[in-house]
Amino acid sequence: SRPAPSDAVPEPVPAANGGFTDVHTVQSDLTAGDFTGLPNDAYFRSFLEKETGTRRADGGVFSVIFLSVDNLAQINNKLGKKTGDEILIHLTYLLSNFIASENGAAEFRLFKAEGPWFALFMPDTPIEKGAEVADRVRVAVFGIPHAWHRLCRSRLPR
């Protein structure tokens, strides 16, 4: 039988510098999100590849919603990266609250993908249901541009 995770002995993994590291370090590097606290893009890609294989093998389905912050580069350039980061943190908070309030969303997984992108993975969710969830996400965050506008406007030089 397979040992419990706490009893498992991590195997050494070759590191980029030619040395070795343990599995926990590698996993921590992949799951360590940026300032949002979400799993990062590398972890998302690995997770998605694994889930695609699993779902293909068992005939299961899933949906993924990709969300982006429009004009984040311009916000970073004009108002500073700190303002852009605050917007991403705010969106993380809103999306996390949306997931917590959504019926049947206990298995949904939110990732911070590359740049201004987020990915919401929804297992056992056919495309029609995924489209419905995407529409509810859009409605849930529709008021955000106004909040961002106020935040950005307050940072503009007078």
Backbone as CSV, one residue per row, in Angstrom:
resi,resn,N_x,N_y,N_z,CA_x,CA_y,CA_z,C_x,C_y,C_z
1,SER,0.832,-1.184,0.000,0.000,0.000,0.000,0.874,1.243,0.000
2,ARG,0.323,2.290,-0.483,1.034,3.565,-0.615,1.120,4.233,0.764
3,PRO,2.317,4.756,1.152,2.420,5.410,2.458,1.643,6.721,2.471
4,ALA,1.216,7.115,3.665,0.536,8.398,3.818,1.502,9.507,3.455
5,PRO,1.008,10.634,2.960,1.893,11.719,2.549,2.886,12.129,3.626
6,SER,2.485,12.123,4.900,3.395,12.534,5.955,4.514,11.526,6.155
7,ASP,4.293,10.243,5.740,5.312,9.209,5.877,6.202,9.105,4.644
8,ALA,5.808,9.748,3.576,6.539,9.632,2.324,7.914,10.290,2.444
9,VAL,8.897,9.630,1.897,10.250,10.184,1.889,10.464,10.824,0.529
10,PRO,10.763,12.128,0.507,10.929,12.771,-0.798,12.143,12.228,-1.524
11,GLU,11.972,11.987,-2.812,13.087,11.534,-3.628,13.863,12.742,-4.115
12,PRO,15.189,12.597,-4.259,15.952,13.730,-4.790,15.578,13.989,-6.243
13,VAL,15.568,15.241,-6.613,15.241,15.657,-7.964,16.408,16.481,-8.487
14,PRO,16.909,16.188,-9.707,18.016,16.990,-10.226,17.626,18.465,-10.302
15,ALA,18.488,19.316,-9.806,18.246,20.760,-9.849,18.961,21.354,-11.048
16,ALA,18.563,22.559,-11.426,19.156,23.232,-12.595,20.652,23.460,-12.418
17,ASN,21.103,23.619,-11.173,22.521,23.894,-10.941,23.365,22.625,-10.876
18,GLY,22.784,21.475,-11.189,23.526,20.219,-11.193,23.455,19.497,-9.860
19,GLY,22.978,20.152,-8.824,22.818,19.526,-7.517,21.486,18.814,-7.447
20,PHE,21.064,18.546,-6.244,19.774,17.895,-6.054,18.938,18.699,-5.071
21,THR,17.652,18.596,-5.249,16.708,19.210,-4.325,15.659,18.156,-4.022
22,ASP,14.751,18.424,-3.114,13.740,17.408,-2.839,12.409,17.778,-3.495
23,VAL,11.506,16.809,-3.516,10.220,16.984,-4.184,9.452,18.151,-3.579
24,HIS,9.542,18.326,-2.251,8.807,19.411,-1.596,9.253,20.770,-2.106
25,THR,10.551,20.934,-2.347,11.056,22.205,-2.857,10.521,22.458,-4.252
26,VAL,10.565,21.436,-5.109,10.058,21.584,-6.471,8.574,21.915,-6.437
27,GLN,7.814,21.173,-5.621,6.376,21.426,-5.537,6.122,22.825,-5.010
28,SER,6.883,23.251,-4.021,6.696,24.588,-3.469,6.990,25.652,-4.515
29,ASP,8.009,25.431,-5.359,8.317,26.389,-6.419,7.181,26.487,-7.423
30,LEU,6.544,25.363,-7.720,5.457,25.360,-8.702,4.178,25.953,-8.147
31,THR,3.906,25.692,-6.880,2.643,26.138,-6.326,2.752,27.511,-5.692
32,ALA,3.963,27.995,-5.523,4.119,29.318,-4.918,3.666,30.361,-5.921
33,GLY,2.528,30.917,-5.663,2.034,31.958,-6.537,2.806,33.233,-6.277
34,ASP,2.488,34.222,-7.013,3.092,35.518,-6.772,2.369,36.151,-5.589
35,PHE,2.323,37.421,-5.530,1.685,38.159,-4.446,0.203,37.856,-4.303
36,THR,-0.414,37.219,-5.312,-1.839,36.897,-5.217,-2.078,35.702,-4.305
37,GLY,-1.055,34.890,-4.086,-1.205,33.697,-3.274,-1.784,32.513,-4.031
38,LEU,-2.025,32.684,-5.322,-2.582,31.595,-6.129,-1.465,30.753,-6.732
39,PRO,-1.750,29.476,-7.063,-0.763,28.677,-7.783,-0.397,29.372,-9.093
40,ASN,0.868,29.263,-9.467,1.377,30.037,-10.603,1.142,29.351,-11.952
41,ASP,1.584,30.017,-13.002,1.365,29.568,-14.375,2.014,28.210,-14.642
42,ALA,3.226,28.006,-14.141,3.899,26.718,-14.361,3.087,25.583,-13.733
43,TYR,2.585,25.812,-12.543,1.765,24.797,-11.887,0.465,24.585,-12.664
44,PHE,-0.158,25.667,-13.122,-1.391,25.545,-13.893,-1.176,24.693,-15.135
45,ARG,-0.107,24.961,-15.871,0.159,24.196,-17.094,0.357,22.712,-16.786
46,SER,1.103,22.426,-15.732,1.333,21.044,-15.323,0.018,20.386,-14.888
47,PHE,-0.750,21.096,-14.100,-2.044,20.611,-13.622,-2.979,20.329,-14.798
48,LEU,-3.040,21.264,-15.745,-3.936,21.117,-16.891,-3.532,19.923,-17.760
49,GLU,-2.245,19.741,-17.950,-1.772,18.587,-18.733,-2.187,17.282,-18.062
50,LYS,-2.009,17.206,-16.753,-2.384,16.000,-16.008,-3.897,15.778,-16.081
51,GLU,-4.667,16.822,-15.846,-6.129,16.690,-15.875,-6.638,16.317,-17.269
52,THR,-6.021,16.864,-18.295,-6.419,16.523,-19.665,-6.223,15.036,-19.906
53,GLY,-5.087,14.509,-19.493,-4.829,13.075,-19.640,-5.813,12.234,-18.848
54,THR,-6.076,12.636,-17.612,-7.006,11.899,-16.751,-8.404,11.906,-17.341
55,ARG,-8.864,13.071,-17.750,-10.228,13.184,-18.292,-10.354,12.433,-19.608
56,ARG,-9.303,12.483,-20.417,-9.334,11.766,-21.694,-9.435,10.260,-21.429
57,ALA,-8.692,9.767,-20.431,-8.679,8.340,-20.119,-10.012,7.858,-19.552
58,ASP,-10.655,8.689,-18.712,-11.900,8.229,-18.090,-13.167,8.797,-18.741
59,GLY,-12.997,9.536,-19.823,-14.155,10.074,-20.537,-14.796,11.268,-19.839
60,GLY,-14.099,11.837,-18.872,-14.634,12.976,-18.143,-14.479,14.273,-18.920
61,VAL,-15.106,15.303,-18.415,-15.054,16.617,-19.056,-14.616,17.665,-18.044
62,PHE,-14.185,18.794,-18.555,-13.896,19.960,-17.717,-13.996,21.200,-18.588
63,SER,-14.100,22.326,-17.932,-14.076,23.613,-18.623,-13.043,24.496,-17.938
64,VAL,-12.487,25.427,-18.699,-11.545,26.403,-18.157,-11.987,27.778,-18.641
65,ILE,-12.033,28.711,-17.710,-12.314,30.106,-18.053,-11.004,30.871,-17.892
66,PHE,-10.637,31.617,-18.909,-9.473,32.502,-18.812,-9.982,33.925,-18.678
67,LEU,-9.431,34.643,-17.703,-9.829,36.034,-17.459,-8.577,36.893,-17.496
68,SER,-8.736,38.080,-18.008,-7.597,38.985,-18.124,-7.988,40.377,-17.661
69,VAL,-6.995,41.103,-17.181,-7.198,42.507,-16.832,-6.807,43.333,-18.046
70,ASP,-7.786,44.011,-18.641,-7.506,44.847,-19.809,-6.591,46.005,-19.424
71,ASN,-5.675,46.308,-20.315,-4.805,47.480,-20.186,-3.909,47.464,-18.944
72,LEU,-3.588,46.273,-18.418,-2.743,46.216,-17.225,-1.362,46.814,-17.488
73,ALA,-0.806,46.565,-18.656,0.522,47.125,-18.971,0.488,48.650,-18.947
74,GLN,-0.569,49.227,-19.504,-0.690,50.690,-19.493,-0.854,51.218,-18.063
75,ILE,-1.622,50.508,-17.251,-1.793,50.909,-15.851,-0.441,50.858,-15.142
76,ASN,0.297,49.767,-15.345,1.623,49.649,-14.725,2.545,50.772,-15.182
77,ASN,2.515,51.094,-16.479,3.401,52.136,-17.017,3.036,53.526,-16.517
78,LYS,1.740,53.819,-16.447,1.315,55.170,-16.073,1.220,55.378,-14.566
79,LEU,0.769,54.352,-13.849,0.479,54.531,-12.427,1.384,53.717,-11.510
80,GLY,2.225,52.908,-12.112,3.149,52.112,-11.316,2.672,50.681,-11.135
81,LYS,3.635,49.796,-10.991,3.347,48.376,-10.846,2.551,48.097,-9.566
82,LYS,2.769,48.904,-8.547,2.034,48.705,-7.292,0.529,48.807,-7.531
83,THR,0.102,49.763,-8.322,-1.327,49.914,-8.628,-1.829,48.702,-9.410
84,GLY,-1.051,48.269,-10.414,-1.430,47.077,-11.170,-1.527,45.852,-10.278
85,ASP,-0.573,45.716,-9.352,-0.602,44.584,-8.417,-1.834,44.644,-7.520
86,GLU,-2.210,45.841,-7.077,-3.403,45.988,-6.244,-4.657,45.564,-7.003
87,ILE,-4.687,45.861,-8.279,-5.829,45.447,-9.106,-5.881,43.922,-9.200
88,LEU,-4.730,43.289,-9.417,-4.698,41.825,-9.501,-5.099,41.193,-8.166
89,ILE,-4.659,41.773,-7.069,-5.034,41.258,-5.746,-6.541,41.416,-5.542
90,HIS,-7.080,42.545,-5.942,-8.519,42.782,-5.811,-9.309,41.776,-6.649
91,LEU,-8.858,41.522,-7.852,-9.535,40.551,-8.708,-9.423,39.142,-8.109
92,THR,-8.276,38.796,-7.544,-8.116,37.497,-6.879,-9.152,37.350,-5.774
93,TYR,-9.300,38.402,-4.986,-10.272,38.394,-3.891,-11.695,38.203,-4.431
94,LEU,-12.060,38.952,-5.452,-13.403,38.845,-6.019,-13.659,37.460,-6.609
95,LEU,-12.690,36.939,-7.337,-12.867,35.617,-7.945,-12.940,34.528,-6.875
96,SER,-12.123,34.641,-5.846,-12.161,33.658,-4.760,-13.507,33.688,-4.056
97,ASN,-14.043,34.880,-3.821,-15.364,34.992,-3.203,-16.453,34.438,-4.116
98,PHE,-16.312,34.667,-5.417,-17.278,34.126,-6.365,-17.282,32.600,-6.280
99,ILE,-16.105,32.001,-6.295,-16.001,30.541,-6.230,-16.627,30.031,-4.938
100,ALA,-16.338,30.699,-3.828,-16.882,30.271,-2.540,-18.412,30.345,-2.513
101,SER,-18.988,31.273,-3.259,-20.442,31.445,-3.239,-21.162,30.616,-4.301
102,GLU,-20.428,30.081,-5.236,-21.032,29.345,-6.358,-21.399,27.926,-5.919
103,ASN,-22.656,27.520,-6.127,-23.067,26.155,-5.811,-22.283,25.161,-6.646
104,GLY,-21.796,24.124,-6.018,-21.073,23.087,-6.737,-19.680,23.477,-7.158
105,ALA,-19.180,24.590,-6.648,-17.865,25.068,-7.077,-16.747,24.631,-6.137
106,ALA,-17.054,23.733,-5.217,-16.045,23.310,-4.249,-14.796,22.754,-4.930
107,GLU,-14.981,22.160,-6.094,-13.846,21.570,-6.807,-13.201,22.530,-7.804
108,PHE,-13.752,23.710,-7.971,-13.158,24.682,-8.893,-11.786,25.073,-8.369
109,ARG,-10.848,25.312,-9.285,-9.489,25.720,-8.913,-9.136,26.992,-9.654
110,LEU,-8.652,27.982,-8.923,-8.246,29.255,-9.495,-6.731,29.333,-9.530
111,PHE,-6.198,29.761,-10.666,-4.742,29.877,-10.860,-4.411,31.285,-11.331
112,LYS,-3.239,31.750,-11.004,-2.712,32.994,-11.568,-1.849,32.571,-12.740
113,ALA,-2.387,32.740,-13.924,-1.644,32.382,-15.134,-0.675,33.524,-15.450
114,GLU,-0.079,33.475,-16.586,0.958,34.440,-16.952,0.403,35.853,-17.134
115,GLY,1.179,36.844,-16.724,0.817,38.251,-16.928,-0.490,38.614,-16.259
116,PRO,-1.401,39.239,-17.018,-2.661,39.685,-16.414,-3.726,38.586,-16.380
117,TRP,-3.346,37.345,-16.686,-4.322,36.272,-16.864,-4.565,35.465,-15.605
118,PHE,-5.815,35.070,-15.430,-6.238,34.109,-14.420,-6.875,32.948,-15.166
119,ALA,-6.848,31.769,-14.556,-7.520,30.606,-15.137,-8.377,29.965,-14.053
120,LEU,-9.607,29.674,-14.389,-10.522,28.999,-13.475,-10.828,27.623,-14.063
121,PHE,-10.353,26.583,-13.386,-10.548,25.201,-13.827,-11.793,24.648,-13.150
122,MET,-12.682,24.057,-13.961,-13.950,23.524,-13.452,-14.096,22.066,-13.871
123,PRO,-13.767,21.133,-12.962,-13.877,19.716,-13.308,-15.340,19.303,-13.468
124,ASP,-15.538,18.268,-14.252,-16.882,17.708,-14.455,-17.888,18.768,-14.886
125,THR,-17.419,19.710,-15.687,-18.269,20.812,-16.140,-18.283,20.844,-17.659
126,PRO,-19.401,20.431,-18.276,-19.483,20.490,-19.738,-19.474,21.945,-20.212
127,ILE,-19.208,22.131,-21.482,-19.015,23.471,-22.027,-20.232,24.379,-21.806
128,GLU,-21.439,23.841,-21.890,-22.625,24.670,-21.698,-22.667,25.232,-20.281
129,LYS,-22.407,24.373,-19.308,-22.379,24.818,-17.901,-21.204,25.765,-17.684
130,GLY,-20.060,25.483,-18.311,-18.904,26.372,-18.209,-19.220,27.764,-18.729
131,ALA,-19.980,27.838,-19.829,-20.377,29.136,-20.387,-21.304,29.877,-19.428
132,GLU,-22.187,29.143,-18.761,-23.068,29.765,-17.774,-22.259,30.330,-16.604
133,VAL,-21.282,29.561,-16.136,-20.429,30.032,-15.035,-19.636,31.258,-15.492
134,ALA,-19.103,31.215,-16.710,-18.347,32.357,-17.237,-19.220,33.616,-17.251
135,ASP,-20.479,33.454,-17.612,-21.374,34.605,-17.626,-21.612,35.120,-16.213
136,ARG,-21.750,34.211,-15.233,-21.931,34.645,-13.841,-20.670,35.333,-13.314
137,VAL,-19.499,34.856,-13.744,-18.242,35.527,-13.356,-18.249,36.944,-13.922
138,ARG,-18.612,37.076,-15.181,-18.652,38.404,-15.808,-19.575,39.338,-15.050
139,VAL,-20.755,38.853,-14.682,-21.707,39.673,-13.937,-21.140,40.014,-12.552
140,ALA,-20.488,39.039,-11.909,-19.953,39.254,-10.560,-18.868,40.325,-10.542
141,VAL,-18.096,40.427,-11.614,-16.995,41.399,-11.619,-17.290,42.607,-12.505
142,PHE,-18.513,42.728,-12.988,-18.854,43.821,-13.902,-18.568,45.193,-13.297
143,GLY,-18.796,45.361,-12.008,-18.591,46.657,-11.371,-17.132,46.998,-11.128
144,ILE,-16.243,46.045,-11.350,-14.825,46.288,-11.073,-14.239,47.453,-11.849
145,PRO,-14.520,47.621,-13.141,-13.873,48.733,-13.836,-14.094,50.071,-13.143
146,HIS,-15.270,50.235,-12.518,-15.526,51.487,-11.819,-14.619,51.619,-10.605
147,ALA,-14.448,50.536,-9.849,-13.558,50.567,-8.683,-12.118,50.806,-9.146
148,TRP,-11.712,50.163,-10.243,-10.356,50.357,-10.748,-10.179,51.784,-11.242
149,HIS,-11.228,52.309,-11.859,-11.153,53.674,-12.368,-10.888,54.651,-11.213
150,ARG,-11.639,54.455,-10.106,-11.426,55.323,-8.938,-10.012,55.152,-8.390
151,LEU,-9.544,53.897,-8.295,-8.193,53.645,-7.788,-7.152,54.306,-8.683
152,CYS,-7.288,54.106,-9.980,-6.321,54.682,-10.923,-6.388,56.200,-10.924
153,ARG,-7.603,56.751,-10.902,-7.756,58.200,-10.930,-7.133,58.829,-9.685
154,SER,-7.235,58.142,-8.538,-6.672,58.696,-7.304,-5.145,58.686,-7.333
155,ARG,-4.547,57.907,-8.226,-3.093,57.817,-8.310,-2.499,58.757,-9.366
156,LEU,-3.352,59.353,-10.176,-2.857,60.245,-11.216,-2.284,61.516,-10.592
157,PRO,-1.181,62.021,-11.146,-0.629,63.271,-10.620,-1.620,64.410,-10.837
158,ARG,-1.679,65.291,-9.902,-2.617,66.418,-10.006,-1.930,67.640,-10.495
